[in-house]
């Protein structure tokens, strides 16, 4: 009964603090870009939010929530979930646009 389900050899090496600081700086730069885009007008702000925010969320998922170190099945489940969310958003926007 001393066996565990996960052996220490099966896990990838986690990055050091430098990687997390670099990702944090990238998130700060992307936030600054969003603030800058918000002053260009409503259309540019919406497109900036729709493009840069998922990129920021992806960085958080990948590094800070350790998705990088998970197995391929878990990554597929997350992608299917996000794809389903995108489908619901597309249906919502199309319903609102054609009323």
PyMOL CGO cylinders between C-alpha atoms (Angstrom):
from pymol import cmd
from pymol.cgo import CYLINDER

trace = [
    CYLINDER, 0.00, 0.00, 0.00, 2.99, 2.29, -0.01, 0.3, 1, 1, 1, 1, 1, 1,
    CYLINDER, 2.99, 2.29, -0.01, 2.72, 2.80, -3.76, 0.3, 1, 1, 1, 1, 1, 1,
    CYLINDER, 2.72, 2.80, -3.76, 1.29, 6.07, -4.96, 0.3, 1, 1, 1, 1, 1, 1,
    CYLINDER, 1.29, 6.07, -4.96, -0.64, 6.78, -8.11, 0.3, 1, 1, 1, 1, 1, 1,
    CYLINDER, -0.64, 6.78, -8.11, 1.90, 9.33, -9.31, 0.3, 1, 1, 1, 1, 1, 1,
    CYLINDER, 1.90, 9.33, -9.31, 5.57, 8.69, -9.15, 0.3, 1, 1, 1, 1, 1, 1,
    CYLINDER, 5.57, 8.69, -9.15, 7.89, 11.69, -8.69, 0.3, 1, 1, 1, 1, 1, 1,
    CYLINDER, 7.89, 11.69, -8.69, 9.68, 10.79, -11.92, 0.3, 1, 1, 1, 1, 1, 1,
    CYLINDER, 9.68, 10.79, -11.92, 6.52, 11.30, -14.01, 0.3, 1, 1, 1, 1, 1, 1,
    CYLINDER, 6.52, 11.30, -14.01, 6.19, 15.02, -13.22, 0.3, 1, 1, 1, 1, 1, 1,
    CYLINDER, 6.19, 15.02, -13.22, 7.95, 17.65, -15.28, 0.3, 1, 1, 1, 1, 1, 1,
    CYLINDER, 7.95, 17.65, -15.28, 10.31, 20.04, -13.62, 0.3, 1, 1, 1, 1, 1, 1,
    CYLINDER, 10.31, 20.04, -13.62, 8.53, 23.21, -12.52, 0.3, 1, 1, 1, 1, 1, 1,
    CYLINDER, 8.53, 23.21, -12.52, 10.07, 26.51, -13.57, 0.3, 1, 1, 1, 1, 1, 1,
    CYLINDER, 10.07, 26.51, -13.57, 11.81, 28.88, -11.24, 0.3, 1, 1, 1, 1, 1, 1,
    CYLINDER, 11.81, 28.88, -11.24, 10.66, 32.28, -10.12, 0.3, 1, 1, 1, 1, 1, 1,
    CYLINDER, 10.66, 32.28, -10.12, 12.18, 33.88, -13.22, 0.3, 1, 1, 1, 1, 1, 1,
    CYLINDER, 12.18, 33.88, -13.22, 9.59, 32.29, -15.50, 0.3, 1, 1, 1, 1, 1, 1,
    CYLINDER, 9.59, 32.29, -15.50, 6.73, 33.47, -13.31, 0.3, 1, 1, 1, 1, 1, 1,
    CYLINDER, 6.73, 33.47, -13.31, 8.15, 36.99, -13.15, 0.3, 1, 1, 1, 1, 1, 1,
    CYLINDER, 8.15, 36.99, -13.15, 8.49, 37.08, -16.96, 0.3, 1, 1, 1, 1, 1, 1,
    CYLINDER, 8.49, 37.08, -16.96, 4.89, 35.95, -17.38, 0.3, 1, 1, 1, 1, 1, 1,
    CYLINDER, 4.89, 35.95, -17.38, 3.76, 38.53, -14.82, 0.3, 1, 1, 1, 1, 1, 1,
    CYLINDER, 3.76, 38.53, -14.82, 5.61, 41.28, -16.71, 0.3, 1, 1, 1, 1, 1, 1,
    CYLINDER, 5.61, 41.28, -16.71, 3.99, 40.10, -19.95, 0.3, 1, 1, 1, 1, 1, 1,
    CYLINDER, 3.99, 40.10, -19.95, 0.58, 40.31, -18.25, 0.3, 1, 1, 1, 1, 1, 1,
    CYLINDER, 0.58, 40.31, -18.25, 1.37, 43.84, -17.09, 0.3, 1, 1, 1, 1, 1, 1,
    CYLINDER, 1.37, 43.84, -17.09, 2.39, 44.86, -20.62, 0.3, 1, 1, 1, 1, 1, 1,
    CYLINDER, 2.39, 44.86, -20.62, -0.78, 43.35, -22.08, 0.3, 1, 1, 1, 1, 1, 1,
    CYLINDER, -0.78, 43.35, -22.08, -2.85, 45.19, -19.46, 0.3, 1, 1, 1, 1, 1, 1,
    CYLINDER, -2.85, 45.19, -19.46, -1.12, 48.42, -20.46, 0.3, 1, 1, 1, 1, 1, 1,
    CYLINDER, -1.12, 48.42, -20.46, -1.94, 47.66, -24.10, 0.3, 1, 1, 1, 1, 1, 1,
    CYLINDER, -1.94, 47.66, -24.10, -5.59, 47.18, -23.18, 0.3, 1, 1, 1, 1, 1, 1,
    CYLINDER, -5.59, 47.18, -23.18, -5.65, 50.50, -21.37, 0.3, 1, 1, 1, 1, 1, 1,
    CYLINDER, -5.65, 50.50, -21.37, -4.02, 52.17, -24.37, 0.3, 1, 1, 1, 1, 1, 1,
    CYLINDER, -4.02, 52.17, -24.37, -6.46, 50.60, -26.83, 0.3, 1, 1, 1, 1, 1, 1,
    CYLINDER, -6.46, 50.60, -26.83, -9.42, 51.69, -24.71, 0.3, 1, 1, 1, 1, 1, 1,
    CYLINDER, -9.42, 51.69, -24.71, -8.59, 55.33, -25.48, 0.3, 1, 1, 1, 1, 1, 1,
    CYLINDER, -8.59, 55.33, -25.48, -8.70, 54.80, -29.26, 0.3, 1, 1, 1, 1, 1, 1,
    CYLINDER, -8.70, 54.80, -29.26, -12.46, 54.41, -29.50, 0.3, 1, 1, 1, 1, 1, 1,
    CYLINDER, -12.46, 54.41, -29.50, -15.23, 51.99, -28.74, 0.3, 1, 1, 1, 1, 1, 1,
    CYLINDER, -15.23, 51.99, -28.74, -14.63, 49.65, -31.70, 0.3, 1, 1, 1, 1, 1, 1,
    CYLINDER, -14.63, 49.65, -31.70, -10.91, 49.39, -31.07, 0.3, 1, 1, 1, 1, 1, 1,
    CYLINDER, -10.91, 49.39, -31.07, -11.55, 48.82, -27.36, 0.3, 1, 1, 1, 1, 1, 1,
    CYLINDER, -11.55, 48.82, -27.36, -13.95, 45.96, -28.05, 0.3, 1, 1, 1, 1, 1, 1,
    CYLINDER, -13.95, 45.96, -28.05, -11.55, 44.29, -30.49, 0.3, 1, 1, 1, 1, 1, 1,
    CYLINDER, -11.55, 44.29, -30.49, -8.68, 44.82, -28.07, 0.3, 1, 1, 1, 1, 1, 1,
    CYLINDER, -8.68, 44.82, -28.07, -10.66, 43.17, -25.30, 0.3, 1, 1, 1, 1, 1, 1,
    CYLINDER, -10.66, 43.17, -25.30, -11.70, 40.29, -27.53, 0.3, 1, 1, 1, 1, 1, 1,
    CYLINDER, -11.70, 40.29, -27.53, -8.14, 39.56, -28.64, 0.3, 1, 1, 1, 1, 1, 1,
    CYLINDER, -8.14, 39.56, -28.64, -5.85, 40.47, -25.74, 0.3, 1, 1, 1, 1, 1, 1,
    CYLINDER, -5.85, 40.47, -25.74, -7.98, 39.22, -22.86, 0.3, 1, 1, 1, 1, 1, 1,
    CYLINDER, -7.98, 39.22, -22.86, -8.04, 35.57, -24.04, 0.3, 1, 1, 1, 1, 1, 1,
    CYLINDER, -8.04, 35.57, -24.04, -4.28, 35.80, -24.53, 0.3, 1, 1, 1, 1, 1, 1,
    CYLINDER, -4.28, 35.80, -24.53, -3.89, 36.98, -20.94, 0.3, 1, 1, 1, 1, 1, 1,
    CYLINDER, -3.89, 36.98, -20.94, -6.23, 34.25, -19.70, 0.3, 1, 1, 1, 1, 1, 1,
    CYLINDER, -6.23, 34.25, -19.70, -4.23, 31.67, -21.64, 0.3, 1, 1, 1, 1, 1, 1,
    CYLINDER, -4.23, 31.67, -21.64, -1.00, 32.80, -19.97, 0.3, 1, 1, 1, 1, 1, 1,
    CYLINDER, -1.00, 32.80, -19.97, -2.63, 32.53, -16.55, 0.3, 1, 1, 1, 1, 1, 1,
    CYLINDER, -2.63, 32.53, -16.55, -4.05, 29.08, -17.31, 0.3, 1, 1, 1, 1, 1, 1,
    CYLINDER, -4.05, 29.08, -17.31, -0.81, 27.80, -18.82, 0.3, 1, 1, 1, 1, 1, 1,
    CYLINDER, -0.81, 27.80, -18.82, 1.69, 29.02, -16.25, 0.3, 1, 1, 1, 1, 1, 1,
    CYLINDER, 1.69, 29.02, -16.25, 0.01, 30.08, -13.01, 0.3, 1, 1, 1, 1, 1, 1,
    CYLINDER, 0.01, 30.08, -13.01, -2.63, 27.33, -13.01, 0.3, 1, 1, 1, 1, 1, 1,
    CYLINDER, -2.63, 27.33, -13.01, 0.01, 24.79, -14.15, 0.3, 1, 1, 1, 1, 1, 1,
    CYLINDER, 0.01, 24.79, -14.15, -1.86, 23.61, -17.26, 0.3, 1, 1, 1, 1, 1, 1,
    CYLINDER, -1.86, 23.61, -17.26, 1.56, 23.29, -18.90, 0.3, 1, 1, 1, 1, 1, 1,
    CYLINDER, 1.56, 23.29, -18.90, 2.36, 20.36, -16.62, 0.3, 1, 1, 1, 1, 1, 1,
    CYLINDER, 2.36, 20.36, -16.62, -0.92, 18.47, -16.98, 0.3, 1, 1, 1, 1, 1, 1,
    CYLINDER, -0.92, 18.47, -16.98, -1.56, 15.48, -19.19, 0.3, 1, 1, 1, 1, 1, 1,
    CYLINDER, -1.56, 15.48, -19.19, -2.97, 15.73, -22.71, 0.3, 1, 1, 1, 1, 1, 1,
    CYLINDER, -2.97, 15.73, -22.71, -6.45, 14.53, -21.67, 0.3, 1, 1, 1, 1, 1, 1,
    CYLINDER, -6.45, 14.53, -21.67, -6.88, 17.39, -19.21, 0.3, 1, 1, 1, 1, 1, 1,
    CYLINDER, -6.88, 17.39, -19.21, -5.70, 19.89, -21.82, 0.3, 1, 1, 1, 1, 1, 1,
    CYLINDER, -5.70, 19.89, -21.82, -8.27, 18.55, -24.29, 0.3, 1, 1, 1, 1, 1, 1,
    CYLINDER, -8.27, 18.55, -24.29, -11.02, 18.83, -21.69, 0.3, 1, 1, 1, 1, 1, 1,
    CYLINDER, -11.02, 18.83, -21.69, -10.09, 22.47, -21.04, 0.3, 1, 1, 1, 1, 1, 1,
    CYLINDER, -10.09, 22.47, -21.04, -10.02, 23.24, -24.78, 0.3, 1, 1, 1, 1, 1, 1,
    CYLINDER, -10.02, 23.24, -24.78, -13.41, 21.59, -25.35, 0.3, 1, 1, 1, 1, 1, 1,
    CYLINDER, -13.41, 21.59, -25.35, -14.86, 23.58, -22.46, 0.3, 1, 1, 1, 1, 1, 1,
    CYLINDER, -14.86, 23.58, -22.46, -13.50, 26.85, -23.82, 0.3, 1, 1, 1, 1, 1, 1,
    CYLINDER, -13.50, 26.85, -23.82, -14.73, 25.95, -27.31, 0.3, 1, 1, 1, 1, 1, 1,
    CYLINDER, -14.73, 25.95, -27.31, -18.22, 25.33, -25.92, 0.3, 1, 1, 1, 1, 1, 1,
    CYLINDER, -18.22, 25.33, -25.92, -18.09, 28.69, -24.16, 0.3, 1, 1, 1, 1, 1, 1,
    CYLINDER, -18.09, 28.69, -24.16, -17.15, 30.37, -27.45, 0.3, 1, 1, 1, 1, 1, 1,
    CYLINDER, -17.15, 30.37, -27.45, -20.09, 28.71, -29.18, 0.3, 1, 1, 1, 1, 1, 1,
    CYLINDER, -20.09, 28.71, -29.18, -22.47, 30.00, -26.50, 0.3, 1, 1, 1, 1, 1, 1,
    CYLINDER, -22.47, 30.00, -26.50, -21.00, 33.50, -26.80, 0.3, 1, 1, 1, 1, 1, 1,
    CYLINDER, -21.00, 33.50, -26.80, -21.40, 33.40, -30.60, 0.3, 1, 1, 1, 1, 1, 1,
    CYLINDER, -21.40, 33.40, -30.60, -25.03, 32.31, -30.23, 0.3, 1, 1, 1, 1, 1, 1,
    CYLINDER, -25.03, 32.31, -30.23, -25.65, 35.05, -27.68, 0.3, 1, 1, 1, 1, 1, 1,
    CYLINDER, -25.65, 35.05, -27.68, -24.09, 37.76, -29.85, 0.3, 1, 1, 1, 1, 1, 1,
    CYLINDER, -24.09, 37.76, -29.85, -25.96, 36.60, -32.94, 0.3, 1, 1, 1, 1, 1, 1,
    CYLINDER, -25.96, 36.60, -32.94, -29.25, 36.61, -31.01, 0.3, 1, 1, 1, 1, 1, 1,
    CYLINDER, -29.25, 36.61, -31.01, -28.63, 40.14, -29.74, 0.3, 1, 1, 1, 1, 1, 1,
    CYLINDER, -28.63, 40.14, -29.74, -27.42, 41.39, -33.15, 0.3, 1, 1, 1, 1, 1, 1,
    CYLINDER, -27.42, 41.39, -33.15, -30.50, 40.24, -35.05, 0.3, 1, 1, 1, 1, 1, 1,
    CYLINDER, -30.50, 40.24, -35.05, -33.23, 41.42, -32.69, 0.3, 1, 1, 1, 1, 1, 1,
]
cmd.load_cgo(trace, "trace")
